[in-house]
Amino acid sequence: MRPSLGWRILAGNGVPDPELAAIAHGLPEGTIGRARPDYRSLLAGSALSVSQCGYNTALDLLATATPAVLVPFEAGGETEQRLRAECLAGRGLGRVLPESELTAESLLHAVDAKLRATPPGPHGIDLGGAARTVAIVEDLFRLHGRPEVLGQAPVPPPAREEGFVAPFESRGLNVVARNGGRESARLGFVALRNALDEAAAGGRGVRFWWRDDDAVAASPALDRLIALAEAHGVPLLLAAIPSGIEPSLGERLAVAKSVSVAVHGLAHHDHAPPGEKAAEFGPHRPLDALVADAAAGLRIARARLAEAQLLPVFVPPWNRFAPDLAAALPGLGYRGLSAVPGPAIPGLVRADATLDPIDWRGTRSVRDPDTLLHDLAAGITRDPSRPVGLLTHHRVHDAAIWAFVADLLAVLRDHPAVTCLDPESLFSGAMVETGAAASNLPVSPAARTG
C-alpha cells in the first residue's frame, strides 16, 4: 500500500463517544471522526473508499467515481448489499471483500490491489432518478389521471419553473421547452393539427407507425416504452440487436401487447473506415461477409425469441446498408426492410423511418420541437399518402424526449385522419416483384384508430 496515503475513518452515531475515543487512542489526530455533511466532497478527493455498500454509499460512489473496497453486510442471510457491491465491481468501480473473509491482512491486500488497478472508465449509470421519476409520474397522470376518467374534480396544474418541460395538454397546447420559457412546441403542434385537419377535410388519411431501436434486455426504460405504446394503443416494432438479446427481453415481451421484434443487424458494430459515417452493413465490407452476418442475425434472433414475437424484418444499424445486400435479403428469409427512405427492393416490403426526434450530433436530447413539428406538418400537407415513421431509441431517452414522444402520440392517436399501422400486418402484405411502394403499404383494419 502507498505509504504516503493516510486513513480517515468516519463513524456513525451508533458508536458511543467513549468507545470511539478508545478506538482513536494512539492514532494521529483527525484519523477518526463522526459522519459529516460534506462526506461526498471528502469522498471525491479520496484515493480510495472502504465501506459496506448501503444504498446511499453506492450512490455517493457512483457520483464521485471513487475506487472502492466493499465489505457488504451479509449477516442473517442478507443479500442486498452484496448484490449492490457486485454490480459496482462488475463495472470496475469496486473490489468486493466478503464479510466472512475480512481480516486486517485481507483488507490491506484488497486496498493495495484496488489502488494499483487501472482507474475505471465512465460507468454509464443514469443518476437522474429524481427527474426521471417526476417525468414518469407526469406521464401517468396525463394518461390515466384525467378527471373524466377518474370521475374526480379537475386538479389544477402545479406551479412550473421557467424552463420546465410540461406534458402536452391537448386543449390548451401548453408545451414549454427548456429554452428560457419560450413556447417552442406550441405553434408546432398547432401546425400539425392543421395539416391533419386539412387531410381529413380532403378525405385523405395519414398513416403512422412506430419503430424503436437497440433493444437487448428488459429494463425500466423498455417498460416505460411499452407502457406508453399500450396506453395510446399504438403497435410497436422493436428492433433488437441479435447478439445482445438476453432472456429477459423475450420474457418481458411475452406479456406485452402489440409489440413485434425486428432484426437490428447482428452486433451493432461499426465497421466503417475512420472518418466515414458509422455502418455495420456498409459497402466497405465484402458482400459475402455482409450476407453471412445478416443471415446470422436472423438465425440468432429466431433462437433467442419466440416465433410469435419475431418478424423477419431487417433493420440495419445506423440505417445504412450496401445496396447489393438488400437484394440478397429475401433469399435469407427476410420479408421486410426498414431504414431511412429509399427505393423499393424486389421481394421486400419496405417501410422506413421519417421522424427521429433525437439531436444525435448536438445535445442528444430532443431536437427543436417547433422545427420537428413544422417539418412533419409540411410533409403531411405535401404528401399525406407517405406514412409517418417515428423512430425512437428508448435506452437513451431523457425526460424531454419522453415528453415529446408522449405528446406526439396523444395528437396522432386522437385525430380521426390518422391510421396506426400494425407492423405485423405492415410487413406481411402481398409480396410483389417490384417491392411495396410507400403508397401501397398494407393496413390492418384492426389497427384503425380515431
C-alpha positions as CSV (number, residue, x, y, z in Angstrom):
1,M,0.0,0.0,0.0
2,R,1.2,3.5,-0.7
3,P,2.9,4.9,2.5
4,S,2.0,8.4,1.5
5,L,-1.7,7.8,1.9
6,G,-3.3,8.3,5.3
7,W,-6.5,7.0,6.7
8,R,-9.6,8.8,7.7
9,I,-12.3,6.7,9.5
10,L,-15.8,8.1,9.9
11,A,-18.2,6.5,12.4
12,G,-21.9,7.0,12.7
13,N,-23.8,7.9,15.9
14,G,-24.3,4.2,16.7
15,V,-20.8,4.1,18.2
16,P,-20.9,5.8,21.7
17,D,-18.4,8.6,22.3
18,P,-16.3,6.7,24.9
19,E,-15.9,3.7,22.5
20,L,-14.9,6.0,19.7
21,A,-12.4,7.8,21.8
22,A,-10.9,4.4,22.9
23,I,-10.5,3.4,19.2
24,A,-8.9,6.7,18.4
25,H,-6.4,6.4,21.2
26,G,-2.8,6.5,19.9
27,L,-3.8,7.4,16.4
28,P,-2.9,10.7,14.6
29,E,-5.3,13.4,15.3
30,G,-8.2,13.6,12.9
31,T,-7.9,9.9,11.8
32,I,-11.2,9.0,13.4
33,G,-14.3,11.2,13.4
34,R,-18.0,11.3,13.1
35,A,-20.1,11.2,9.9
36,R,-20.1,14.6,8.3
37,P,-22.4,16.6,5.9
38,D,-19.6,17.2,3.4
39,Y,-18.9,13.5,3.1
40,R,-19.4,13.4,-0.7
41,S,-16.9,16.2,-1.2
42,L,-14.5,14.4,1.1
43,L,-15.0,11.2,-0.9
44,A,-14.4,12.9,-4.2
45,G,-11.0,13.9,-3.1
46,S,-10.0,10.5,-1.7
47,A,-7.8,7.9,-3.5
48,L,-10.0,5.0,-2.3
49,S,-13.0,4.3,-0.1
50,V,-13.5,1.3,2.2
51,S,-17.1,0.8,3.3
52,Q,-20.1,-1.5,3.2
53,C,-22.4,-1.0,0.3
54,G,-25.6,0.6,1.6
55,Y,-27.8,2.5,-0.8
56,N,-26.5,5.9,0.0
57,T,-22.9,4.8,-0.1
58,A,-23.4,3.2,-3.5
59,L,-24.9,6.5,-4.9
60,D,-22.0,8.5,-3.4
61,L,-19.5,6.2,-5.1
62,L,-21.3,6.5,-8.4
63,A,-21.5,10.2,-8.2
64,T,-17.8,10.6,-7.3
65,A,-16.4,7.6,-9.3
66,T,-14.1,7.0,-6.3
67,P,-12.4,3.5,-6.4
68,A,-13.7,1.4,-3.5
69,V,-13.2,-1.8,-1.5
70,L,-16.6,-3.0,-0.4
71,V,-17.3,-5.3,2.5
72,P,-21.1,-5.8,2.2
73,F,-23.2,-6.6,5.3
74,E,-24.3,-10.3,5.0
75,A,-25.3,-11.3,8.5
76,G,-28.6,-13.2,8.8
77,G,-28.6,-14.2,5.1
78,E,-28.8,-10.5,4.0
79,T,-28.1,-10.3,0.2
80,E,-29.0,-6.7,-0.7
81,Q,-25.6,-5.1,-0.1
82,R,-23.7,-8.0,-1.7
83,L,-25.7,-7.7,-4.9
84,R,-25.2,-4.0,-5.0
85,A,-21.5,-4.3,-4.4
86,E,-21.1,-6.9,-7.1
87,C,-22.9,-4.6,-9.5
88,L,-20.4,-1.9,-8.8
89,A,-17.5,-4.3,-9.0
90,G,-18.7,-5.5,-12.4
91,R,-18.3,-2.0,-13.7
92,G,-14.8,-1.7,-12.3
93,L,-15.9,0.7,-9.6
94,G,-15.2,-1.5,-6.6
95,R,-13.5,-4.7,-5.3
96,V,-15.6,-7.0,-3.1
97,L,-14.2,-8.4,0.1
98,P,-16.8,-10.9,1.6
99,E,-17.6,-10.3,5.3
100,S,-16.6,-13.9,6.1
101,E,-13.1,-13.3,4.7
102,L,-12.5,-10.0,6.4
103,T,-9.2,-9.8,8.4
104,A,-6.6,-7.0,8.8
105,E,-4.4,-8.7,6.2
106,S,-7.1,-9.4,3.7
107,L,-8.4,-5.8,3.9
108,L,-4.9,-4.3,3.4
109,H,-4.4,-6.7,0.4
110,A,-7.7,-5.6,-1.1
111,V,-6.9,-1.9,-0.6
112,D,-3.4,-2.3,-2.2
113,A,-4.9,-4.3,-5.2
114,K,-7.5,-1.7,-5.8
115,L,-5.1,1.2,-5.6
116,R,-2.9,-0.5,-8.2
117,A,-5.7,-1.3,-10.5
118,T,-6.5,0.7,-13.7
119,P,-8.9,3.5,-12.9
120,P,-12.4,2.7,-14.1
121,G,-13.9,4.4,-17.1
122,P,-17.3,6.1,-17.1
123,H,-19.9,3.8,-15.5
124,G,-22.8,4.9,-17.8
125,I,-25.4,4.6,-14.9
126,D,-28.0,7.4,-15.1
127,L,-28.1,9.2,-11.8
128,G,-31.1,11.4,-12.7
129,G,-33.6,9.2,-10.9
130,A,-35.4,12.1,-9.4
131,A,-36.0,13.8,-12.7
132,R,-37.0,10.6,-14.3
133,T,-39.4,9.7,-11.6
134,V,-41.1,13.1,-12.0
135,A,-41.4,12.5,-15.7
136,I,-43.0,9.1,-15.2
137,V,-45.5,10.4,-12.7
138,E,-46.4,13.2,-15.1
139,D,-47.0,10.7,-17.9
140,L,-49.1,8.5,-15.7
141,F,-51.2,11.5,-14.5
142,R,-51.7,12.7,-18.1
143,L,-52.6,9.3,-19.4
144,H,-54.6,7.9,-16.5
145,G,-55.4,10.7,-14.2
146,R,-57.7,12.8,-16.3
147,P,-60.8,13.9,-14.3
148,E,-63.2,12.5,-16.9
149,V,-61.6,9.0,-16.5
150,L,-61.4,9.0,-12.7
151,G,-64.6,10.9,-12.1
152,Q,-62.9,13.5,-9.9
153,A,-62.8,17.2,-9.9
154,P,-60.2,18.8,-12.1
155,V,-56.8,19.1,-10.5
156,P,-55.1,22.4,-11.0
157,P,-51.6,22.2,-12.7
158,P,-48.6,22.6,-10.4
159,A,-46.6,25.7,-10.4
160,R,-43.9,25.4,-13.1
161,E,-40.4,26.8,-13.0
162,E,-39.2,28.5,-16.1
163,G,-37.7,26.0,-18.5
164,F,-39.7,23.1,-17.2
165,V,-40.9,20.6,-19.9
166,A,-44.6,20.2,-19.3
167,P,-46.8,17.4,-20.6
168,F,-48.8,18.3,-23.7
169,E,-52.3,19.4,-23.0
170,S,-54.5,18.7,-26.0
171,R,-56.9,21.5,-25.4
172,G,-54.5,24.2,-24.2
173,L,-51.4,23.4,-26.3
174,N,-49.4,24.2,-23.2
175,V,-46.0,22.8,-24.1
176,V,-42.9,24.7,-22.9
177,A,-39.4,23.8,-24.0
178,R,-36.2,24.0,-21.9
179,N,-35.1,27.3,-23.5
180,G,-35.8,30.1,-21.1
181,G,-39.6,29.6,-21.2
182,R,-40.2,30.1,-25.0
183,E,-43.1,28.0,-26.1
184,S,-41.2,26.3,-28.9
185,A,-43.6,23.4,-29.4
186,R,-46.9,25.1,-29.1
187,L,-47.0,26.5,-32.6
188,G,-45.6,23.3,-34.0
189,F,-48.5,21.2,-32.6
190,V,-50.9,23.8,-34.0
191,A,-49.3,23.4,-37.4
192,L,-49.5,19.6,-37.1
193,R,-53.2,19.6,-36.2
194,N,-53.9,22.0,-39.1
195,A,-52.2,19.6,-41.5
196,L,-54.1,16.7,-40.2
197,D,-57.4,18.6,-40.3
198,E,-56.8,19.5,-43.9
199,A,-56.0,15.9,-44.8
200,A,-59.2,14.8,-43.1
201,A,-61.3,17.5,-44.9
202,G,-59.9,16.3,-48.2
203,G,-60.8,12.7,-47.5
204,R,-57.1,11.7,-47.2
205,G,-55.9,9.5,-44.4
206,V,-52.5,9.8,-42.8
207,R,-50.8,6.5,-41.9
208,F,-48.5,6.3,-38.9
209,W,-46.2,3.6,-37.5
210,W,-43.5,3.4,-34.8
211,R,-40.1,1.7,-34.6
212,D,-37.7,1.7,-31.6
213,D,-34.1,0.6,-32.0
214,D,-31.3,-1.1,-30.0
215,A,-33.3,-3.4,-27.7
216,V,-31.4,-6.1,-25.9
217,A,-33.0,-6.8,-22.5
218,A,-35.8,-5.9,-20.1
219,S,-35.2,-2.6,-18.4
220,P,-37.2,0.3,-16.8
221,A,-36.8,2.2,-20.0
222,L,-38.3,-0.6,-22.0
223,D,-41.1,-0.9,-19.5
224,R,-41.8,2.8,-20.0
225,L,-41.7,2.5,-23.8
226,I,-44.2,-0.4,-23.8
227,A,-46.5,1.3,-21.3
228,L,-46.5,4.4,-23.5
229,A,-47.4,2.3,-26.6
230,E,-50.1,0.4,-24.7
231,A,-51.6,3.5,-23.2
232,H,-52.1,5.1,-26.6
233,G,-53.0,1.8,-28.4
234,V,-50.1,2.2,-30.8
235,P,-48.4,-1.0,-32.1
236,L,-44.6,-1.0,-31.8
237,L,-41.8,-2.5,-33.8
238,L,-38.8,-3.1,-31.5
239,A,-35.5,-3.6,-33.4
240,A,-33.4,-5.9,-31.3
241,I,-29.6,-6.5,-31.6
242,P,-29.4,-10.3,-32.1
243,S,-26.0,-10.9,-30.4
244,G,-27.1,-8.9,-27.4
245,I,-30.5,-10.3,-26.8
246,E,-30.9,-11.5,-23.2
247,P,-33.5,-14.0,-22.0
248,S,-35.2,-11.1,-20.1
249,L,-36.2,-9.5,-23.4
250,G,-38.3,-12.4,-24.5
251,E,-39.8,-12.8,-21.0
252,R,-40.8,-9.1,-21.0
253,L,-42.3,-9.2,-24.5
254,A,-44.3,-12.3,-23.6
255,V,-46.7,-10.2,-21.6
256,A,-46.6,-7.1,-23.8
257,K,-49.4,-6.1,-26.1
258,S,-48.9,-5.3,-29.8
259,V,-45.1,-5.4,-29.8
260,S,-43.2,-7.1,-32.6
261,V,-39.4,-7.6,-32.9
262,A,-37.2,-6.9,-36.0
263,V,-33.6,-7.9,-36.6
264,H,-31.3,-5.0,-35.9
265,G,-28.2,-6.1,-37.8
266,L,-26.0,-8.6,-35.9
267,A,-24.0,-6.9,-33.1
268,H,-24.3,-3.2,-33.9
269,H,-20.6,-2.9,-34.5
270,D,-19.2,-0.1,-36.6
271,H,-17.1,-1.5,-39.5
272,A,-16.8,1.8,-41.4
273,P,-13.2,3.2,-42.1
274,P,-12.0,6.1,-39.9
275,G,-13.6,9.4,-40.9
276,E,-16.7,7.8,-42.5
277,K,-20.2,7.5,-41.1
278,A,-20.8,4.6,-38.8
279,A,-22.2,1.4,-40.5
280,E,-22.3,-2.3,-39.7
281,F,-23.5,-3.3,-43.1
282,G,-22.0,-0.6,-45.3
283,P,-20.3,-1.1,-48.7
284,H,-16.8,-1.1,-47.0
285,R,-17.0,-4.8,-46.4
286,P,-17.2,-7.8,-48.9
287,L,-20.7,-8.7,-49.9
288,D,-20.3,-12.3,-48.7
289,A,-19.4,-11.1,-45.2
290,L,-22.5,-8.8,-45.1
291,V,-24.7,-11.7,-46.3
292,A,-23.3,-14.0,-43.7
293,D,-23.8,-11.5,-40.9
294,A,-27.4,-10.7,-42.0
295,A,-28.1,-14.5,-42.0
296,A,-26.6,-14.9,-38.6
297,G,-28.6,-12.1,-37.2
298,L,-31.9,-13.7,-38.3
299,R,-30.8,-17.1,-37.1
300,I,-29.7,-15.9,-33.6
301,A,-32.9,-13.8,-33.2
302,R,-35.0,-16.8,-34.0
303,A,-33.1,-18.9,-31.5
304,R,-33.5,-16.4,-28.7
305,L,-37.0,-15.1,-29.2
306,A,-40.4,-16.9,-29.5
307,E,-41.6,-17.3,-33.1
308,A,-44.7,-15.2,-32.4
309,Q,-42.5,-12.3,-31.3
310,L,-40.2,-12.0,-34.2
311,L,-40.8,-10.5,-37.6
312,P,-38.2,-11.3,-40.4
313,V,-37.6,-7.6,-41.0
314,F,-34.0,-6.3,-41.4
315,V,-33.2,-3.0,-39.7
316,P,-29.6,-2.0,-40.4
317,P,-27.8,-0.3,-37.5
318,W,-27.4,3.5,-38.2
319,N,-29.9,2.9,-41.1
320,R,-27.1,2.3,-43.5
321,F,-26.5,-0.7,-45.8
322,A,-24.9,-1.7,-49.0
323,P,-27.4,-1.8,-51.9
324,D,-26.2,-5.2,-53.0
325,L,-27.1,-6.6,-49.6
326,A,-30.7,-5.5,-49.8
327,A,-31.2,-7.6,-53.0
328,A,-29.9,-10.7,-51.1
329,L,-32.2,-10.3,-48.0
330,P,-35.2,-12.2,-49.4
331,G,-33.1,-15.2,-50.1
332,L,-32.0,-15.3,-46.5
333,G,-35.6,-15.4,-45.2
334,Y,-36.3,-11.7,-44.7
335,R,-39.6,-10.3,-45.9
336,G,-39.2,-6.7,-44.8
337,L,-36.7,-3.8,-44.6
338,S,-36.7,-0.7,-42.6
339,A,-34.1,2.1,-42.7
340,V,-34.5,5.7,-43.9
341,P,-36.5,6.5,-47.0
342,G,-35.0,4.8,-50.1
343,P,-36.0,2.9,-53.2
344,A,-38.2,-0.2,-53.3
345,I,-36.4,-3.6,-53.1
346,P,-37.8,-6.5,-55.1
347,G,-39.1,-9.2,-52.8
348,L,-39.3,-7.0,-49.7
349,V,-41.9,-4.9,-48.0
350,R,-40.1,-1.6,-47.2
351,A,-41.3,0.8,-44.5
352,D,-38.8,3.4,-43.4
353,A,-38.4,5.9,-40.5
354,T,-39.1,9.5,-41.4
355,L,-39.1,11.2,-37.9
356,D,-36.2,10.9,-35.5
357,P,-36.7,13.4,-32.6
358,I,-33.1,13.0,-31.1
359,D,-30.4,15.6,-31.7
360,W,-27.7,13.0,-32.2
361,R,-24.9,15.4,-33.2
362,G,-25.7,18.0,-30.6
363,T,-27.4,17.8,-27.2
364,R,-28.5,14.2,-27.7
365,S,-31.8,15.4,-26.2
366,V,-34.9,16.3,-28.2
367,R,-34.3,18.4,-31.3
368,D,-36.1,21.7,-31.6
369,P,-39.8,20.6,-31.3
370,D,-41.1,23.6,-33.3
371,T,-38.9,22.6,-36.3
372,L,-39.7,18.9,-36.0
373,L,-43.4,19.5,-35.9
374,H,-43.5,22.1,-38.7
375,D,-41.4,19.8,-40.9
376,L,-43.8,16.9,-40.1
377,A,-46.8,19.1,-40.9
378,A,-45.3,20.2,-44.2
379,G,-44.6,16.6,-45.2
380,I,-48.2,15.6,-44.5
381,T,-49.5,18.6,-46.5
382,R,-47.2,17.8,-49.4
383,D,-47.9,14.0,-49.5
384,P,-50.4,12.6,-47.0
385,S,-50.1,9.2,-48.6
386,R,-46.5,8.8,-47.3
387,P,-46.6,7.0,-44.0
388,V,-45.1,8.8,-41.0
389,G,-42.5,6.5,-39.4
390,L,-41.5,7.5,-35.9
391,L,-38.0,6.3,-34.8
392,T,-37.1,6.3,-31.1
393,H,-34.3,4.8,-29.0
394,H,-35.7,4.0,-25.5
395,R,-32.3,3.3,-24.0
396,V,-31.1,6.9,-24.4
397,H,-34.2,8.9,-23.8
398,D,-34.2,11.8,-21.4
399,A,-37.2,13.4,-19.9
400,A,-37.6,15.9,-22.8
401,I,-37.6,13.1,-25.4
402,W,-40.1,11.0,-23.4
403,A,-42.4,14.1,-23.1
404,F,-42.2,14.9,-26.8
405,V,-43.0,11.4,-27.9
406,A,-45.9,11.1,-25.5
407,D,-47.3,14.5,-26.7
408,L,-46.9,13.4,-30.4
409,L,-48.7,10.1,-29.8
410,A,-51.5,11.9,-28.0
411,V,-52.1,14.1,-31.0
412,L,-51.8,11.4,-33.6
413,R,-53.8,8.8,-31.7
414,D,-56.8,11.1,-31.2
415,H,-57.0,12.5,-34.7
416,P,-59.6,10.9,-37.0
417,A,-57.4,11.3,-40.0
418,V,-54.7,9.0,-38.6
419,T,-54.4,5.3,-39.0
420,C,-51.9,3.5,-36.9
421,L,-50.2,0.7,-38.8
422,D,-49.6,-2.7,-37.1
423,P,-46.0,-3.8,-38.0
424,E,-47.1,-7.4,-38.3
425,S,-49.7,-6.5,-40.9
426,L,-47.5,-3.9,-42.4
427,F,-44.7,-6.4,-43.2
428,S,-46.9,-9.3,-44.1
429,G,-48.5,-7.6,-47.1
430,A,-48.6,-9.0,-50.6
431,M,-45.1,-9.5,-51.9
432,V,-44.9,-8.0,-55.3
433,E,-42.0,-8.3,-57.7
434,T,-41.1,-4.7,-57.5
435,G,-41.4,-4.4,-53.7
436,A,-44.0,-2.5,-51.8
437,A,-44.1,1.2,-52.6
438,A,-44.8,3.6,-49.8
439,S,-48.2,4.5,-51.2
440,N,-49.2,0.8,-51.2
441,L,-48.3,-0.3,-47.7
442,P,-50.9,-2.7,-46.3
443,V,-53.1,-1.6,-43.4
444,S,-54.8,-3.9,-40.9
445,P,-58.5,-2.9,-40.4
446,A,-58.0,-3.7,-36.7
447,A,-55.2,-1.1,-36.5
448,R,-57.5,1.7,-37.5
449,T,-57.7,4.3,-34.7
450,G,-59.6,7.5,-34.1
